[in-house]
C-alpha cells in the first residue's frame, strides 16, 4: 500500500492496518493516534515527531525505524522488534514493550515512566539520560546497556540481567533490584538510596562514590567490588559477600554487617561509627585508620586484620579475639572540633605482639554498676548469681566498691569478654525484685545457712528496741525510694506493699511513709518523666480494687490527686 493511500484511509476513520507493509515509509510528524499496526512492517520507516499514542504495534517490525521525539504514550509494542531503532526523546510513558527485541536500539533522553519492559531482550541498548521512573523491567535482558544518568526511581528490575551495564550517575533511588545481575557493571556515582538489592550479584562492580544510604544488600555478592568513597549509611549487608572489596573511605555509619564476609576487604579510612558487626568475618581485612566509634563487634572474626591507627572510642566488643590482629597503635578518642582521632595508645611506643588483645581482655571484662544508694549485699550477691545463671559459664567477682555521696559505684570483674553496659543494666533491673525476696525471707535464709541468731531470754531495753526499729525504718525508706524511681506503677504497687506489710509486722507505723515518702517520690518522678505520668494515670483506671484499697494503693491515689491539683 502506498503511503498516501494509507494516510487517506486513516483520515477517513479506518484504524485497523494489521500486517501492513510500510517499510521505508516517510511518516514524520503525522497523526496516527490509536492506530492498529499489529504485525506491521515498519522497517526503516521515518516516524519522527509522529503521534502514535495508544497505538497497537504488537509484534510489529520497527527495525532501524526513526522514532525520534515520537509520541508513543500508552502504545502497545509487546513482542515488537525495535532493534536498531532510534527513539531519542520519544514519549513512551506507560507504554508496553513486554518481551520486545531492543538490540542496539537508542532511547537517549526518552521518557519511559511507568512503561512495561518485562522480559525485553536487548544487547547494548542505549538508555542514556532516559526517564524510567516506576518502569517494570523484571527479568529484562539489558547486558552492556547504556543507562548513564538515566532515572530509574522506584523501577522494578527484579531478576534483570545488567551484566557489564553502564549506570554512571544513574538515579536508582528506591528501585527494586532483587536478584539482579550487575556483575562488572559501572555504577560510579549512582544514586541508590533505599534501593533493594537483596541477593544481587555485584561481583567486580564499580560503585565508587555511589550513594547507597539505607539500601538493602542482604545476601548480595560484592566480592572484589569497588565501593571506594561510597555512602553506605544505615545500609543493610546481612550475610553479604564483600571478599576483597575496595571499601576505602566509605561511610558505613550505623550499617548492619551482621554475618557479612569481608575477608581481605580494604577498609582503610572507612567510617564504621555505630556499625553492627555481629558474627562478621573480617579476617585479614585492612582497617588501618578506620573509624570504629561506638562500633559493635560481637563474635567478630578479626584474625590477621590490620587495625593500626583505628579510632576505637566507645567501641563495644564482645567475644572477640584481638590477640591475633596486626596493630601498632590505636586512638581512644575523637576530636570533633578538629575532626581527627586523638589520645594515641600507647602514647610513646607501639603495641607489642598481642598486647592489644591482652589489654582489651582486661578492659572488657570489667562491669560497672552505679547504685543511687549503698546496696543490700545479700540481695546483690543473689542478683549476681542470677545473672551468672542467665549467661553460660559466666563468673562475676567484686573487684571494687566505693560510696561517694548519694551514689555507690560497684565494679565487677568477669571471667570472659562481656558487654559491660548490658550486664550492668541487667543487674540494676533484677536487683529491686531480689531485694524484696531477700528481705521477706531473711530469717529463713539465715536459718538455712545455720546463721540464725540464738534467742536471748533477756528482753531488749526500750532504747535498743527503738534504735532497731529506727534502723529498719530508714532501711525500708531507702529501698522503697529506690523501687519507686526504677519500676512501673503496676510493679511497684505490689513490691512496696510487701515492704509496708513487713514494717507493720515489726510494729512500725507507715502513715508518714505513705504520705510523705511514697507520694512525694511518685509526684517528683511524674513531673520529670511524662511517660511515667501516663503510666500512673493508666494504673488509676486499670488497677484492681484490692490493689487500689491497699496501703500502697491509697498512697499512689493520693499522689495522683496531688498531681491533678498541681
C-alpha positions in Angstrom: 0.0 0.0 0.0 1.3 3.4 -0.9 1.9 5.9 1.9 -0.6 8.4 0.5 -3.4 5.9 0.3 -2.6 4.7 3.9 -2.8 8.2 5.3 -6.0 8.9 3.3 -7.7 5.8 4.7 -6.6 6.7 8.3 -8.1 10.2 7.8 -11.3 8.7 6.7 -11.6 6.9 10.1 -10.0 3.5 9.3 -7.8 2.3 12.2 -7.1 -1.4 11.5 -4.0 -1.7 9.5 -2.7 -5.0 10.8 0.3 -6.6 9.0 0.5 -3.6 6.6 3.9 -3.1 4.8 5.1 0.4 5.3 8.8 -0.3 5.3 10.9 2.8 4.5 7.7 5.0 4.5 8.1 8.7 5.4 5.5 9.4 8.1 7.3 12.1 10.0 5.0 14.3 12.1 1.8 12.5 11.1 -1.1 11.9 13.5 -1.7 8.1 13.9 -3.2 8.0 17.4 -4.9 4.8 18.4 -4.0 3.1 15.1 -3.8 -0.7 15.0 -0.5 -1.7 13.3 -0.3 -5.2 14.8 2.3 -7.2 12.9 3.0 -4.3 10.5 6.4 -4.0 8.7 7.8 -0.6 9.5 11.4 -1.4 8.9 13.4 1.8 8.3 10.3 3.9 8.4 10.6 7.6 9.3 8.1 8.2 12.2 10.0 11.0 13.9 7.7 13.5 15.6 4.7 11.4 14.8 1.8 10.9 17.1 1.2 7.2 18.0 -0.3 7.4 21.5 -2.3 4.3 22.5 -1.3 2.7 19.1 -1.2 -1.1 18.8 2.2 -2.2 17.5 2.1 -5.7 18.8 4.6 -7.9 17.1 5.4 -5.1 14.6 8.8 -4.8 13.0 10.4 -1.4 13.6 14.0 -2.3 12.9 16.1 0.7 12.2 13.0 2.9 12.3 13.3 6.6 13.0 11.1 7.4 16.0 12.9 10.4 17.4 10.6 12.6 19.5 7.6 10.3 18.6 4.6 10.3 20.9 4.1 6.7 21.9 2.4 7.2 25.3 0.3 4.2 26.2 1.3 2.4 23.0 1.5 -1.4 23.0 4.7 -2.7 21.4 4.6 -6.2 23.0 6.8 -8.6 21.2 7.8 -5.9 18.6 11.2 -5.9 17.0 12.7 -2.5 17.6 16.3 -3.5 17.1 18.5 -0.6 15.9 15.6 1.9 16.0 16.2 5.5 17.1 13.8 6.6 19.8 15.7 9.6 21.1 13.5 11.9 23.3 10.4 9.7 22.4 7.4 9.8 24.7 6.8 6.2 25.9 5.1 6.8 29.2 3.0 3.8 30.3 3.9 2.1 27.0 4.1 -1.7 26.9 7.2 -3.2 25.4 6.9 -6.6 27.1 9.2 -9.2 25.5 10.2 -6.8 22.7 13.5 -7.1 21.0 15.6 -3.9 21.6 19.0 -4.9 20.4 21.1 -1.8 19.7 18.0 0.4 20.0 18.6 4.0 21.1 16.4 5.7 23.7 18.6 8.7 24.8 16.5 11.1 26.9 13.3 9.2 26.1 10.5 9.2 28.7 9.5 5.6 29.7 8.0 6.5 33.0 5.8 3.6 34.2 6.5 1.6 31.0 6.3 -2.2 30.9 9.6 -3.7 29.7 9.3 -7.1 31.3 11.4 -9.7 29.7 12.7 -7.4 26.9 15.7 -8.7 25.0 18.4 -6.3 24.2 22.1 -6.1 23.6 24.0 -2.8 24.0 20.7 -0.8 24.3 21.1 3.0 24.8 19.0 4.5 27.6 21.4 7.3 28.4 19.6 10.1 30.2 16.3 8.3 29.7 13.4 8.5 32.3 12.4 5.1 33.5 10.8 6.0 36.8 8.5 3.3 38.0 9.2 1.2 34.9 8.7 -2.6 35.0 11.9 -4.2 33.9 11.6 -7.6 35.6 13.7 -10.3 34.0 14.8 -7.8 31.3 18.0 -8.7 29.3 20.0 -5.4 29.5 23.5 -6.7 29.1 26.0 -3.9 28.3 23.1 -1.4 28.3 23.9 2.3 28.5 22.0 3.7 31.4 24.3 6.6 32.2 22.5 9.4 34.0 19.2 7.6 33.5 16.4 7.9 36.1 15.0 4.7 37.4 13.4 5.9 40.6 11.2 3.2 42.0 11.7 1.0 38.9 11.4 -2.8 39.3 14.4 -4.7 37.9 13.9 -7.9 39.8 15.9 -10.7 38.2 17.1 -8.4 35.4 20.5 -9.0 33.6 22.6 -5.9 33.7 25.9 -7.5 33.4 28.6 -5.0 32.3 25.9 -2.3 32.1 26.8 1.3 32.3 24.9 3.2 35.1 27.2 6.1 35.8 25.4 8.7 37.9 22.1 6.9 37.3 19.3 7.5 39.7 18.0 4.2 41.2 16.5 5.7 44.4 14.1 3.1 46.0 14.5 0.9 42.9 13.8 -2.9 43.3 16.9 -4.8 42.2 16.3 -8.1 43.9 18.5 -10.9 42.5 19.7 -8.6 39.7 22.9 -9.4 37.8 25.2 -6.4 37.9 28.5 -8.3 37.5 31.2 -5.9 36.3 28.7 -3.1 35.9 29.7 0.5 36.2 27.6 2.3 38.9 30.1 5.1 39.5 28.4 7.9 41.4 25.0 6.3 41.1 22.1 7.4 43.4 20.8 4.3 45.1 19.2 5.4 48.3 16.8 2.9 49.8 17.2 0.6 46.9 16.6 -3.1 47.4 19.5 -5.2 46.2 18.8 -8.3 48.2 20.6 -11.3 46.6 22.0 -9.1 43.8 25.3 -10.1 42.1 27.7 -7.1 42.1 30.9 -9.1 41.7 33.6 -6.7 40.4 31.0 -3.9 40.0 32.2 -0.3 40.3 30.3 1.7 42.9 32.8 4.3 43.7 31.1 7.4 45.1 27.7 5.8 44.9 25.0 6.7 47.4 23.6 3.5 49.0 22.2 5.1 52.1 19.6 2.8 53.8 19.9 0.4 50.8 19.3 -3.3 51.4 22.1 -5.6 50.2 21.3 -8.7 52.3 22.9 -11.8 50.8 24.3 -9.7 47.9 27.7 -10.6 46.4 30.0 -7.6 46.3 33.2 -9.6 46.1 36.1 -7.6 44.6 33.6 -4.7 44.0 34.9 -1.1 44.1 32.9 0.9 46.6 35.7 3.5 47.4 34.2 6.7 48.8 30.6 5.4 48.6 27.9 6.4 51.1 26.5 3.3 52.9 24.9 5.0 55.9 22.4 2.6 57.6 22.7 0.2 54.8 22.0 -3.5 55.4 24.6 -6.0 54.4 23.3 -9.1 56.4 25.2 -12.2 55.1 26.6 -10.2 52.2 29.8 -11.3 50.5 32.4 -8.5 50.4 35.6 -10.5 49.9 38.5 -8.4 48.8 36.1 -5.5 48.2 37.5 -2.0 48.0 35.9 0.0 50.7 38.4 2.7 51.2 37.0 5.8 52.7 33.4 4.5 52.7 30.8 5.8 55.1 29.3 2.8 56.9 27.8 4.7 59.8 25.2 2.5 61.6 25.3 0.0 58.8 24.3 -3.6 59.6 27.1 -6.0 58.6 26.0 -9.0 60.7 27.3 -12.3 59.3 28.8 -10.4 56.4 32.0 -11.8 54.9 34.6 -9.0 54.5 37.7 -11.2 54.4 40.7 -9.3 52.9 38.5 -6.3 52.3 40.2 -2.9 52.1 38.6 -0.7 54.7 41.3 1.9 55.1 40.0 5.2 56.5 36.4 3.8 56.4 33.9 5.2 58.8 32.1 2.4 60.6 30.8 4.5 63.5 27.9 2.7 65.1 28.1 -0.2 62.6 26.8 -3.6 63.7 29.3 -6.4 63.0 27.8 -9.4 64.8 29.3 -12.7 63.6 31.0 -10.8 60.7 34.2 -12.1 59.0 37.0 -9.5 58.9 39.9 -11.9 58.8 42.9 -10.2 57.1 40.9 -7.1 56.4 42.7 -3.8 56.2 41.2 -1.4 58.7 44.1 1.0 59.1 43.0 4.5 60.2 39.3 3.3 60.1 36.8 5.0 62.5 35.2 2.4 64.8 33.5 4.9 67.2 30.7 3.0 69.0 31.0 0.2 66.6 29.6 -3.1 67.9 31.7 -6.2 67.3 30.1 -9.4 68.7 31.9 -12.7 67.9 33.5 -10.8 65.0 36.5 -12.6 63.4 39.4 -10.2 63.2 42.2 -12.8 62.8 45.1 -11.2 60.8 43.2 -7.9 60.4 45.2 -4.7 60.4 43.9 -2.1 62.9 46.8 0.3 63.2 45.6 3.9 63.6 41.9 3.0 64.2 39.8 5.2 66.4 38.1 2.9 68.9 36.2 5.4 71.1 33.4 3.7 73.0 33.5 0.6 70.7 31.6 -2.4 72.1 33.5 -5.7 71.8 32.1 -9.0 73.0 33.5 -12.5 72.5 36.1 -11.1 70.1 39.7 -12.4 70.0 42.0 -9.4 69.5 45.2 -11.3 70.2 45.9 -12.1 66.5 45.3 -8.7 65.0 48.1 -6.6 63.4 48.1 -3.3 65.3 50.9 -0.9 66.3 48.6 1.7 68.0 45.0 2.9 68.2 43.3 6.2 69.2 40.8 6.1 72.1 39.1 9.5 71.5 37.9 11.6 68.6 38.3 15.4 68.5 35.1 16.5 66.8 36.2 20.2 66.6 39.4 19.3 64.7 37.8 16.2 63.1 40.8 14.0 63.9 41.4 11.0 66.1 43.1 11.7 69.4 44.7 10.1 72.5 47.1 7.7 70.9 47.5 4.4 72.7 50.3 3.5 73.6 51.5 7.1 73.9 55.2 6.9 73.0 55.6 3.4 71.6 54.0 0.7 69.6 52.0 -2.3 70.9 53.9 -5.5 71.4 52.6 -8.5 69.6 49.2 -9.5 71.1 49.3 -6.6 73.5 46.0 -5.0 72.3 44.3 -8.3 72.9 45.6 -8.6 76.4 44.7 -5.0 77.2 41.2 -5.4 75.8 40.8 -8.6 77.8 41.4 -6.6 81.0 39.2 -3.7 80.0 36.2 -5.5 78.6 36.0 -7.9 81.5 35.0 -5.1 83.8 31.4 -4.4 84.7 30.5 -1.1 86.3 27.2 -0.7 88.2 26.1 2.6 89.8 23.6 2.5 92.6 21.7 5.5 94.0 22.4 4.2 97.5 24.5 1.6 99.2 23.2 -1.8 98.1 22.0 -4.6 100.3 24.9 -7.0 99.9 22.8 -10.2 100.5 20.4 -9.1 97.7 23.3 -8.1 95.5 25.1 -11.5 95.8 21.9 -13.3 94.8 21.4 -10.8 91.9 24.9 -11.6 90.6 24.2 -15.3 90.9 21.0 -14.8 88.9 23.0 -13.0 86.1 25.6 -15.8 86.1 22.9 -18.4 85.6 21.5 -16.5 82.6 24.9 -16.4 80.9 26.7 -19.6 80.1 29.9 -20.2 82.0 29.9 -16.6 83.3 31.5 -15.9 86.7 31.4 -12.5 88.4 33.6 -11.2 91.2 33.5 -8.0 93.2 36.6 -6.0 92.4 35.9 -2.6 93.8 33.3 -0.7 95.8 33.1 3.0 96.6 30.5 5.1 98.2 30.5 8.8 97.2 27.7 11.0 98.5 24.4 9.6 97.5 25.8 7.2 94.9 27.7 4.0 95.1 30.0 2.5 92.5 30.4 -1.2 92.2 33.0 -2.7 89.9 32.8 -6.4 89.0 35.2 -8.5 87.0 34.0 -11.2 84.6 35.9 -14.3 83.6 35.4 -13.6 79.9 34.7 -10.8 77.5 31.3 -9.3 78.1 29.3 -6.2 77.2 29.7 -4.3 80.5 26.8 -1.8 79.8 24.2 -4.5 79.1 25.3 -6.6 82.0 25.3 -3.6 84.4 21.8 -2.6 83.3 20.6 -6.2 83.8 21.9 -6.2 87.4 20.1 -2.9 88.1 16.9 -4.4 86.6 17.0 -7.5 88.7 18.2 -6.0 92.0 14.9 -4.4 93.3 12.9 -7.7 93.0 15.7 -9.7 94.5 15.9 -7.2 97.4 12.2 -7.8 98.2 12.6 -11.5 98.2 15.7 -11.4 100.5 14.1 -9.0 103.0 10.9 -11.2 103.1 12.9 -14.4 103.6 15.8 -13.1 105.7 15.2 -15.2 108.7 14.7 -18.4 106.6 17.9 -17.7 104.6 19.9 -17.3 107.8 18.4 -20.5 109.3 19.3 -22.5 106.2 22.8 -21.3 106.4 23.0 -22.1 110.1 23.4 -18.5 111.0 20.2 -18.0 113.0 20.7 -15.6 115.9 20.4 -17.5 119.2 17.4 -16.5 121.2 18.1 -14.2 124.1 15.7 -14.6 127.0 16.6 -11.1 128.2 14.2 -8.6 126.9 15.9 -5.8 124.9 15.9 -2.4 126.5 13.4 0.3 125.3 16.4 2.2 123.8 17.7 -0.8 121.9 14.3 -1.7 120.5 13.8 2.0 119.4 17.2 2.0 117.7 16.4 -1.3 115.9 13.0 0.0 114.7 14.6 3.2 113.5 17.3 1.3 111.6 14.6 -0.9 110.0 12.5 2.2 109.2 15.4 4.0 107.5 16.5 1.0 105.5 12.9 0.4 104.3 12.6 4.1 103.3 15.7 3.9 101.1 14.6 0.7 99.5 11.1 2.0 98.8 12.5 5.2 97.3 14.8 3.1 95.0 11.9 0.9 93.9 9.6 3.9 93.2 12.2 5.5 91.0 13.0 2.4 89.0 9.8 0.4 88.4 6.5 1.0 86.7 3.3 1.5 88.7 1.9 -1.9 88.1 5.1 -3.5 89.5 6.0 -1.1 92.4 2.5 -1.1 93.8 2.9 -4.8 94.8 6.6 -4.5 95.6 6.3 -1.6 98.0 3.1 -3.1 99.6 5.1 -6.1 100.7 7.7 -3.8 102.4 4.9 -1.9 104.1 3.4 -5.2 105.4 6.9 -6.1 106.7 7.0 -2.8 108.6 3.6 -3.4 110.0 4.6 -6.8 111.3 7.5 -5.1 113.1 5.1 -2.7 114.7 6.4 0.3 112.8 3.7 2.8 111.7 3.6 3.5 107.9 1.4 6.6 107.7 4.3 9.0 107.3 5.9 6.8 104.6 2.6 6.6 102.7 2.0 10.4 102.7 5.5 11.8 102.5 8.0 9.3 101.2 5.8 7.4 98.7 3.5 10.2 97.5 6.3 12.8 97.2 8.6 10.4 95.3 5.8 9.5 92.8 5.0 13.2 92.3 8.6 14.1 91.8 9.2 11.3 89.2 5.9 12.1 87.4 6.9 15.8 87.0 10.3 14.7 85.5 9.1 11.8 83.3 5.9 12.4 81.1 5.9 8.7 80.2 5.7 7.7 83.8 2.9 10.2 84.4 0.9 8.4 81.6 1.6 5.0 83.2 0.4 6.4 86.5 -2.9 7.6 85.1 -3.3 4.3 83.2 -2.8 2.4 86.6 -5.6 4.5 88.1 -8.0 3.2 85.5 -6.8 -0.5 85.3 -5.7 -1.4 88.9 -7.9 -3.9 90.7 -10.0 -2.9 93.8 -7.7 -5.0 96.0 -4.6 -3.1 94.9 -6.4 0.3 94.9 -7.6 -0.2 98.5 -4.2 -1.4 99.9 -1.9 0.9 101.8 0.2 1.4 98.7 -2.8 1.9 96.5 -4.0 4.7 98.8 -0.6 6.3 98.6 -0.5 6.2 94.8 -4.0 7.6 94.5 -3.0 10.4 96.9 0.0 11.2 94.7 -2.3 11.3 91.6 -4.6 13.7 93.4 -1.6 16.0 94.2 -0.6 15.9 90.5 -4.1 16.8 89.3 -4.4 19.6 91.8 -1.0 20.9 90.7 
